[in-house]
Amino acid sequence: MEITWLGHSCFRLKGSDSIVITDPYGPGYGYTLGKPTANIVTVSHQHDDHNYVQAISGARVISGPGEYEFGGVLIIGITTYHDDANGTKRGKNTIFLIKIDDIAICHLGDLGHLLSSQQTENLGDIDVLLIPVGGGVTIDAPLAAKVVRQLEPRYVIPMHYKTPAEKLAIEPVDRFLKELGAGQLEPVSKLSVTRTNLPENLQVRLLSY
């Protein structure tokens, strides 16, 4: 299974039989999405930097809580909030647990709070965690580090942070890396994950866009 970052909170998850794209963004956010192909598109919430599904033609759109299975991919959506006030500021957010090629990937969308013990239990064992770290409209670096410790994934890939392309006024990734003691990391173009190459201990990976 191969993970590519398309910028912002958008990833391409390529399995042996299906491709999933998460949270495609509309124009005006600094990145260039193009017109990627996929079998499935997940949308964590209905803001236009996360729900630009018209850019991906022919894909099945999954945009809320529930359990879905399509093309050999199992997807579980769990309701959370876009803020720390039960959604009263920015509404709801759906976390997606995506199981593809026997790898469990968790995309947190625009999570705005720490997870409850029930939410953590429902997510179970996570191999790859895709987590917002830039603060502002999502959890910031210290809270993101706490969520990582709640979920104990094998790999962590930060998203939704300031880059030379990003237009939102959010923080860069450096503080998050410091919170996890990861030091300076060189971005890589993609991450290939199989059951046999999963690390025993937590590893942080930066992806280029």
Legacy VTK file of the C-alpha trace (Angstrom):
# vtk DataFile Version 3.0
C-alpha trace
ASCII
DATASET POLYDATA
POINTS 209 float
0.000 0.000 0.000
1.396 3.376 -1.080
0.662 6.780 0.488
1.201 10.037 -1.405
0.456 13.520 -0.034
-1.344 15.836 -2.446
-1.154 18.803 -0.055
-3.278 20.196 2.799
-5.256 17.187 4.160
-5.465 15.316 0.873
-3.736 11.960 0.424
-3.764 9.281 -2.245
-3.872 5.769 -0.761
-3.073 3.237 -3.451
-3.826 -0.388 -2.656
-3.515 -3.475 -4.815
-7.118 -3.197 -6.039
-8.397 0.286 -5.155
-7.330 3.911 -4.748
-8.715 6.151 -2.003
-8.357 9.935 -1.947
-9.002 11.834 1.282
-10.357 15.380 1.721
-9.746 16.911 -1.732
-9.396 20.711 -1.609
-10.787 23.350 -3.928
-8.836 26.116 -5.668
-7.331 28.960 -3.664
-5.400 27.059 -1.004
-1.994 27.172 -2.666
-1.661 23.566 -3.750
-2.432 22.080 -7.156
-4.706 19.068 -6.941
-5.143 18.430 -10.635
-7.593 15.676 -11.572
-6.432 12.501 -9.843
-8.301 9.248 -10.332
-9.666 7.128 -7.499
-12.288 4.538 -6.663
-13.273 6.151 -3.351
-13.158 9.697 -1.965
-13.598 10.412 1.750
-14.780 13.802 3.024
-14.302 14.568 6.710
-16.534 17.679 6.703
-18.221 20.069 4.316
-15.683 22.889 4.058
-14.367 23.657 0.595
-10.752 22.867 1.491
-11.847 19.295 2.246
-14.844 18.456 0.026
-13.894 19.293 -3.572
-15.057 15.916 -4.860
-15.726 17.208 -8.390
-11.976 17.071 -8.994
-12.088 13.267 -8.812
-14.336 11.801 -11.485
-16.141 8.488 -11.128
-15.295 7.906 -7.486
-17.688 6.795 -4.770
-17.982 9.557 -2.154
-18.077 8.698 1.558
-18.818 11.683 3.745
-20.198 10.665 7.112
-20.137 8.202 9.981
-20.887 4.535 9.379
-19.293 1.393 8.001
-18.621 1.040 4.285
-16.998 -1.624 2.139
-16.133 -1.125 -1.509
-13.513 -2.579 -3.827
-11.833 -4.551 -1.068
-11.528 -1.450 1.151
-13.231 -1.250 4.554
-13.950 2.278 5.808
-15.317 3.169 9.231
-16.428 6.752 9.903
-16.582 8.017 13.488
-18.198 11.319 14.484
-15.979 13.915 16.175
-15.941 17.727 16.209
-14.112 20.473 14.347
-13.606 22.369 17.624
-13.339 21.810 21.367
-16.934 22.923 22.041
-18.926 19.934 20.719
-19.173 21.443 17.263
-20.809 24.720 18.288
-18.024 26.755 16.639
-17.186 24.842 13.463
-19.495 21.828 13.304
-18.869 18.111 13.138
-15.890 16.224 11.733
-15.663 12.586 10.667
-12.588 10.504 11.425
-12.078 7.747 8.868
-10.411 4.426 9.607
-9.456 3.007 6.211
-8.372 -0.618 5.952
-6.637 -1.355 2.666
-4.245 -4.235 1.894
-4.425 -5.268 5.578
-3.098 -1.855 6.662
-5.180 0.372 8.983
-4.885 4.067 8.118
-6.614 6.702 10.248
-7.362 10.117 8.724
-8.381 12.597 11.420
-9.781 15.318 9.131
-10.009 18.674 10.910
-10.116 17.235 14.415
-10.455 19.962 17.054
-10.120 18.097 20.350
-8.579 15.181 22.197
-10.296 11.847 21.644
-12.526 10.218 24.219
-11.644 6.773 25.556
-14.597 5.372 23.585
-13.408 6.922 20.328
-9.900 5.609 20.920
-11.261 2.139 21.607
-13.479 2.227 18.501
-10.488 3.065 16.294
-8.462 0.134 17.614
-4.954 -0.604 16.336
-3.704 1.970 13.817
-0.771 1.408 11.499
-0.628 4.875 9.894
-2.032 8.053 11.439
-2.683 11.111 9.233
-2.976 13.994 11.690
-3.499 17.781 11.495
-0.823 19.649 13.422
-0.974 23.322 12.363
-3.501 24.650 14.879
-5.813 27.553 14.121
-8.902 25.624 13.028
-7.631 22.207 14.168
-5.614 20.749 17.025
-2.197 22.357 17.410
1.166 20.627 17.824
0.956 19.874 21.603
-2.597 18.508 21.293
-1.657 16.540 18.180
1.214 14.926 20.100
-1.268 13.943 22.831
-3.582 12.367 20.226
-0.626 10.408 18.854
0.007 9.061 22.355
-3.685 8.194 22.703
-3.693 6.135 19.487
-0.137 4.718 19.488
0.215 4.210 15.715
3.268 2.736 13.990
3.674 5.613 11.521
2.609 9.245 11.911
2.270 11.534 8.903
1.467 15.179 9.740
-0.858 17.229 7.534
-2.670 20.589 7.538
0.366 22.684 8.437
2.104 25.736 6.964
4.257 25.110 3.890
5.551 27.508 1.201
2.411 26.620 -0.791
-0.202 26.667 2.010
-2.431 29.770 2.057
-4.008 29.298 5.518
-2.483 31.093 8.506
-1.451 27.975 10.412
1.767 26.799 12.082
4.578 24.925 10.334
5.372 21.328 11.226
8.508 22.019 13.288
6.789 22.371 16.661
4.990 19.049 16.206
8.245 17.294 15.339
9.807 18.774 18.479
6.854 17.614 20.611
7.464 14.040 19.444
11.249 14.305 19.640
11.533 13.586 15.925
14.165 16.216 15.100
14.672 17.459 11.551
13.218 15.171 8.893
13.658 15.201 5.132
10.384 14.839 3.229
9.995 11.791 0.990
7.781 11.506 -2.077
5.736 8.557 -0.786
5.505 5.948 1.939
5.101 2.271 1.043
3.639 0.185 3.858
3.139 -3.570 4.175
2.488 -5.770 7.169
6.065 -6.993 7.004
7.752 -3.572 7.033
5.812 -1.921 9.859
8.166 -0.548 12.528
7.939 -1.844 16.081
8.086 1.676 17.524
6.535 4.959 16.462
8.094 6.625 13.426
7.249 10.050 11.993
7.383 10.609 8.238
7.131 13.856 6.309
5.807 13.616 2.768
6.492 16.092 -0.012
3.588 17.466 -2.050
LINES 1 210
209 0 1 2 3 4 5 6 7 8 9 10 11 12 13 14 15 16 17 18 19 20 21 22 23 24 25 26 27 28 29 30 31 32 33 34 35 36 37 38 39 40 41 42 43 44 45 46 47 48 49 50 51 52 53 54 55 56 57 58 59 60 61 62 63 64 65 66 67 68 69 70 71 72 73 74 75 76 77 78 79 80 81 82 83 84 85 86 87 88 89 90 91 92 93 94 95 96 97 98 99 100 101 102 103 104 105 106 107 108 109 110 111 112 113 114 115 116 117 118 119 120 121 122 123 124 125 126 127 128 129 130 131 132 133 134 135 136 137 138 139 140 141 142 143 144 145 146 147 148 149 150 151 152 153 154 155 156 157 158 159 160 161 162 163 164 165 166 167 168 169 170 171 172 173 174 175 176 177 178 179 180 181 182 183 184 185 186 187 188 189 190 191 192 193 194 195 196 197 198 199 200 201 202 203 204 205 206 207 208
